[in-house]
Amino acid sequence: MNKGKEFLYDFVCKKISYKQEGSNWDFKKQWYEKTDKSDLLHDILCMVNLTEHVDGYIIIGVDEENDYSICGIENDTNRKDTNGIVNFLRDKPFAGGHRPVVTVEKLQIDIHEIDVIIVHQSDETPYYIDERAQGCGAIRPFHIYTRVQDTNTPVDKSADPGIVEKLWRKRFGLDQTMLERAFLYLQAPDDWDHIECGYFYKYAPEFTIVMENKDSSTFDFYHLGMCDPTPCWYDIEIRYHQTVVYSITGIGMDGGRYTTAAPDFQLLSSDEECLKGFAFYVKGSQRHILYEFFNEKSTSKNDRLAFDRYTRIVPIFESTEDKDEFWIYLKRRFGNSRKQYNIAMAPGFSRLVRCNQSEESLKEEYCDQLAFVSLYEEFWRNKVGLYNDFDDGPGSLMS
């Protein structure tokens, strides 16, 4: 079971519980008949042309006319997998040759199997065909289909001009703030070129990342695991022209060979005498996007060694919900788990400490983090145990 599929399982169960369709999810009782090719293409076009920056989900195996009950598609002879959908889309005359990215995931809920067609979010909107598609004669060339709330554009209509404008603005990133655009661009690290004090985005050079050394000799626990624990700190600023749109502390490890954005930090209130704090990233957050950016820019052997050591002690949560759920698990078990880690297990580096920090306190923090990571791994192993394996995906968690 992988975390991506567990997220999908939770998403689908939540939407079923709403007992209604929404702006980016649609229910189908069964797979499209072979004679329904126009319906399949129409639904995919509507989902890929969402004005929001979200994936679209066509959930098959739910009977909305029977109180949104799960009827399953395990005996449906019209089922398609990802390859089947890709082959279906391959010969369709999409304008500019841009085709939606679509995958199919199988889930098992209770005793039934359902399929989910995921129409992946794209900024290449609007998608449309520029000539008649064989077998899909109902789909009209140059018509733009979308989905507003829970309603698709009728097959014989085209989206309202205001919606079409939003789709073009989405393509050019004009529907986002400067900060949102910056983090969108950061997800393509290869499009950023190095300058003396940072990086600039080569397709819009007014966006820059400026890094300045910070005058600090403070150690943190993650410096202990490095070959060279000498700390380095940076002020990292993302600028649009000369305006700072985002700033964050950067950390340099292994003597400054490996640099990344500082992790998030949260305290755990417990029955312990002292509050414990833990470092982590949440996937998709601004910190995590910067973390991934700097990882892609770190290519030397020494960079990768420091990166590997860092990732062993700073976990990445799949989502905010994942973190919040784990935090409950952590509160109940941290005290017992922490007893397994003695400060003698932490690396020593007293000869390099040149500040008022206590080496013992740093080792305590290091061991706290080891217990934190260990419990997160245990949390996922236990969670997997609650599922019935189905194509490496989650089983039923429904009561």
KEDREN-59718 format. One record per residue (C-alpha): residue number from 1; residue in one letter; x, y, z. Coordinates in pm, whole numbers, plus 50000, padded with zeros to 5 digits. Each point is the difference from the previous one (the first is absolute). Layout:
NUM|a|X|Y|Z
...
% end
This chain:
1|m|50000|50000|50000
2|n|50148|50337|49907
3|k|49912|50335|50150
4|g|49869|50138|49671
5|k|49740|49726|49980
6|e|49910|50041|50366
7|f|49931|50369|49933
8|l|49782|49903|49702
9|y|49810|49750|50214
10|d|49929|50263|50266
11|f|49901|50253|49732
12|v|49753|49763|49833
13|c|49842|49888|50330
14|k|49956|50362|50106
15|k|49834|50096|49672
16|i|49766|49700|50016
17|s|49899|50106|50351
18|y|49897|50343|49864
19|k|49733|49827|49787
20|q|50041|50254|49724
21|e|50228|50077|49708
22|g|50234|50297|50000
23|s|50215|50228|49790
24|n|50280|49746|49953
25|w|49836|49663|50063
26|d|49730|49810|49814
27|f|49838|49663|50073
28|k|49919|49728|49750
29|k|49812|49679|50072
30|q|50191|49805|49737
31|w|50266|50037|49733
32|y|49924|50166|49670
33|e|49854|49767|49737
34|k|50199|49955|49680
35|t|49738|50213|49829
36|d|50049|50281|50254
37|k|50339|50125|49877
38|s|49868|50354|49966
39|d|49887|49995|50365
40|l|50343|49887|50118
41|l|50184|50265|49799
42|h|49750|50267|50107
43|d|50045|49919|50371
44|i|50380|50003|49970
45|l|49995|50336|49820
46|c|49774|50149|50268
47|m|50229|49879|50280
48|v|50326|50117|49840
49|n|49853|50344|49931
50|l|49930|50085|50364
51|t|50078|50361|50083
52|e|50141|49889|50337
53|h|50349|49853|50030
54|v|49877|49656|50110
55|d|49973|49646|49862
56|g|49666|49871|49875
57|y|49857|49665|50113
58|i|49750|49779|49819
59|i|49901|49740|50262
60|i|49850|49687|49846
61|g|49802|49748|50204
62|v|49777|50234|50203
63|d|49625|50007|49938
64|e|49890|50359|50059
65|e|49637|49909|49932
66|n|50006|49751|50288
67|d|50119|50230|50281
68|y|50357|49999|49865
69|s|50047|49637|50097
70|i|50311|49814|49890
71|c|49893|49751|49735
72|g|50345|49908|49870
73|i|50127|49925|49650
74|e|50181|49670|50061
75|n|49785|49829|49734
76|d|49992|50291|49754
77|t|50126|49880|49660
78|n|50062|50357|49881
79|r|50269|50080|50258
80|k|50313|50178|49880
81|d|50337|50046|50164
82|t|50238|50292|49953
83|n|50138|49853|49680
84|g|49648|49963|49861
85|i|49918|50367|50068
86|v|50333|50115|49853
87|n|49934|49799|49685
88|f|49649|50148|49981
89|l|50138|50356|50013
90|r|50300|49940|49775
91|d|49826|50048|49664
92|k|49772|50285|50106
93|p|50070|50328|49817
94|f|50083|50221|50299
95|a|50090|50355|49899
96|g|50376|50052|50009
97|g|50054|49629|50066
98|h|49962|50051|50376
99|r|49820|49706|50157
100|p|49873|49974|50356
101|v|50197|49781|50240
102|v|49758|49737|50125
103|t|50055|49698|50225
104|v|49772|49732|50141
105|e|50029|49877|50359
106|k|49823|49699|50148
107|l|49872|50004|50356
108|q|49816|49753|50216
109|i|49742|50132|50244
110|d|49830|49743|50217
111|i|49925|49707|49769
112|h|49996|50198|49677
113|e|50254|50121|49747
114|i|49973|50347|49853
115|d|50207|50178|49736
116|v|50102|50364|50008
117|i|50095|50183|49682
118|i|50235|50278|50110
119|v|50021|50290|49756
120|h|50318|50169|50115
121|q|50014|50374|50050
122|s|50158|50189|49713
123|d|50072|50364|49926
124|e|49983|49934|49624
125|t|49632|50096|49995
126|p|49776|50025|49813
127|y|50006|49651|49847
128|y|49779|49944|49695
129|i|49995|49812|49672
130|d|50046|50182|49670
131|e|49826|49748|49774
132|r|49748|49722|50030
133|a|50125|49702|50201
134|q|49931|49656|49857
135|g|49742|49819|50214
136|c|49932|50317|50202
137|g|49782|50188|49753
138|a|49801|50176|50270
139|i|50308|50194|50116
140|r|50017|50322|49802
141|p|50329|50145|49873
142|f|50113|50329|50157
143|h|49739|49965|50275
144|i|50141|50041|50351
145|y|49843|49776|50261
146|t|50045|50053|50373
147|r|49834|49923|50332
148|v|49844|50261|50228
149|q|49897|49879|50345
150|d|49845|49660|49923
151|t|49898|50065|49639
152|n|50184|49930|49674
153|t|49969|50225|49697
154|p|49735|49842|49775
155|v|50152|49815|49707
156|d|49827|50230|49748
157|k|50113|50319|50178
158|s|50329|50175|50074
159|a|50109|50149|50332
160|d|49901|50359|50078
161|p|50254|50264|49884
162|g|50085|50090|50360
163|i|50098|49638|50075
164|v|50203|49976|49678
165|e|50188|50315|50102
166|k|50080|49843|50338
167|l|50137|49690|49826
168|w|50234|50210|49784
169|r|50110|50200|50303
170|k|50072|49667|50172
171|r|50221|49897|49707
172|f|50213|50313|50029
173|g|50006|50004|50380
174|l|49806|50328|50006
175|d|49742|49867|50244
176|q|50255|49979|50280
177|t|50177|50245|50228
178|m|50372|50065|49961
179|l|50062|49767|50295
180|e|49791|49722|49847
181|r|50174|50044|49666
182|a|50341|49982|50169
183|f|49918|49668|50166
184|l|49852|49869|49676
185|y|50330|50079|49824
186|l|50203|49848|50283
187|q|49847|49662|49918
188|a|50209|50002|49680
189|p|50355|50034|50145
190|d|50165|49948|49660
191|d|49847|50329|49885
192|w|50200|50193|50259
193|d|50357|50110|49925
194|h|50269|50066|50257
195|i|50125|50351|50077
196|e|50262|50111|50252
197|c|49760|50038|50293
198|g|49728|49755|49902
199|y|49784|49922|49697
200|f|49775|50167|49743
201|y|49708|49858|49802
202|k|50116|50008|49639
203|y|49653|50044|49848
204|a|49912|50289|50232
205|p|50330|50134|50139
206|e|49819|50246|50224
207|f|49954|49700|50231
208|t|50318|49934|50198
209|i|50118|49808|50305
210|v|50255|50194|50204
211|m|50206|49823|50267
212|e|50207|50190|50254
213|n|50218|49858|50275
214|k|49857|50039|50346
215|d|50241|50085|50281
216|s|49930|49709|50233
217|s|50201|49713|50147
218|t|49698|49828|50153
219|f|49978|49623|49964
220|d|49682|49804|49950
221|f|49952|49626|50047
222|y|50023|49921|49629
223|h|50358|50130|49990
224|l|50107|49712|50224
225|g|49954|49735|49732
226|m|50230|50168|49749
227|c|50361|49917|49921
228|d|50076|50366|50068
229|p|49747|50132|50254
230|t|50109|50365|49964
231|p|49671|50193|49964
232|c|49919|50249|49726
233|w|49686|50214|49987
234|y|49850|50212|49725
235|d|49727|50254|49943
236|i|49815|49879|49690
237|e|49776|50250|49822
238|i|49778|49949|49697
239|r|49968|50330|49819
240|y|49780|50137|49725
241|h|50212|50282|49859
242|q|50123|50153|50329
243|t|49695|49908|50205
244|v|50045|49715|50246
245|v|49696|49774|49965
246|y|50127|49721|50226
247|s|50286|49950|50244
248|i|50120|49701|50198
249|t|50304|49882|50191
250|g|50234|49774|49809
251|i|50225|49741|50163
252|g|50341|49891|49880
253|m|50124|49659|50108
254|d|50322|49807|49967
255|g|50197|50322|50018
256|g|49765|50175|49759
257|r|50024|49739|49725
258|y|49629|49924|50011
259|t|49746|50282|50031
260|t|49624|49985|50030
261|a|49702|50182|50149
262|a|49964|49955|50375
263|p|49733|49747|50098
264|d|49677|50081|50173
265|f|49995|49959|50378
266|q|49723|49916|50245
267|l|49988|49943|50373
268|l|49842|49694|50154
269|s|49816|50063|50324
270|s|50032|49692|50218
271|d|50028|49885|50357
272|e|50377|50044|49980
273|e|50161|50272|50209
274|c|50124|50170|49685
275|l|49818|50060|49676
276|k|50148|49813|49707
277|g|50035|50158|49657
278|f|50038|49820|49668
279|a|50113|50093|49649
280|f|49820|49887|49685
281|y|49869|50100|49659
282|v|49647|49970|49864
283|k|49985|49898|49635
284|g|49880|50280|49774
285|s|50063|50274|50258
286|q|50216|50298|49910
287|r|50284|49870|50217
288|h|49983|49661|49834
289|i|49998|50150|49648
290|l|50316|50194|50086
291|y|50151|49689|50160
292|e|49937|49806|49676
293|f|50139|50289|49796
294|f|50331|50007|50185
295|n|50023|49621|49991
296|e|49977|50013|49621
297|k|50270|50266|49992
298|s|50233|49788|50218
299|t|50182|49769|49764
300|s|50345|49931|50147
301|k|50086|49678|50181
302|n|50056|50187|50328
303|d|49662|50174|49961
304|r|49824|49667|49960
305|l|50174|49847|50299
306|a|49890|50288|50223
307|f|49650|49982|49849
308|d|49973|49628|50081
309|r|50104|50059|50362
310|y|49755|50287|50034
311|t|49702|49808|49863
312|r|50053|49723|50256
313|i|49907|50233|50284
314|v|49755|50250|49845
315|p|49682|49833|49869
316|i|49760|50121|49731
317|f|49629|49975|50071
318|e|49770|49915|49711
319|s|49754|50276|50096
320|t|49893|50223|50288
321|e|49732|49742|50083
322|d|50267|49730|50011
323|k|50204|50210|50244
324|d|49702|50078|50222
325|e|49901|49635|50017
326|f|50356|49900|50085
327|w|50021|50265|50273
328|i|49724|49821|50193
329|y|50191|49675|49960
330|l|50322|50174|50111
331|k|49856|50141|50322
332|r|49896|49657|50119
333|r|50326|49823|49926
334|f|50290|50244|50005
335|g|50100|49945|50364
336|n|50045|49623|49963
337|s|50167|50025|49661
338|r|50248|50264|50119
339|k|50134|49759|50266
340|q|50158|49795|49721
341|y|50240|50281|49910
342|n|50291|50091|50226
343|i|50207|50310|49934
344|a|50301|49772|49966
345|m|49846|49902|49664
346|a|50028|50356|49869
347|p|50314|50114|49816
348|g|50244|50204|50206
349|f|50159|50325|49886
350|s|50096|50191|50314
351|r|50327|50114|49851
352|l|49803|50207|49748
353|v|49757|50162|50244
354|r|50109|50360|50041
355|c|49688|50150|50150
356|n|49795|49984|50316
357|q|49801|49700|49882
358|s|50009|49678|50197
359|e|50122|49698|49809
360|e|49781|49780|50220
361|s|49691|50206|49911
362|l|50078|49970|49629
363|k|50035|49624|50037
364|e|49668|49988|50185
365|e|49835|50181|49709
366|y|50166|49761|49755
367|c|49865|49697|50189
368|d|49655|50160|50027
369|q|49999|50033|49622
370|l|50113|49639|49954
371|a|49704|49886|50211
372|f|49774|50232|49801
373|v|50108|49848|49667
374|s|49979|49647|50138
375|l|49645|50058|50121
376|y|49896|50142|49665
377|e|50126|49686|49828
378|e|49816|49790|50259
379|f|49687|50210|49947
380|w|50000|49913|49631
381|r|50070|49631|50059
382|n|49705|49984|50239
383|k|49780|50191|49760
384|v|50086|49762|49719
385|g|49896|49715|50227
386|l|49647|50142|50008
387|y|49964|49954|49626
388|n|49927|49698|49787
389|d|50259|50001|49723
390|f|49856|50067|49658
391|d|50242|50077|49721
392|d|50237|50149|50260
393|g|49720|50236|50101
394|p|49791|50056|50311
395|g|49718|49777|50107
396|s|49700|50090|50210
397|l|50018|50238|50293
398|m|49630|50065|49996
399|s|49812|49916|50317
% end
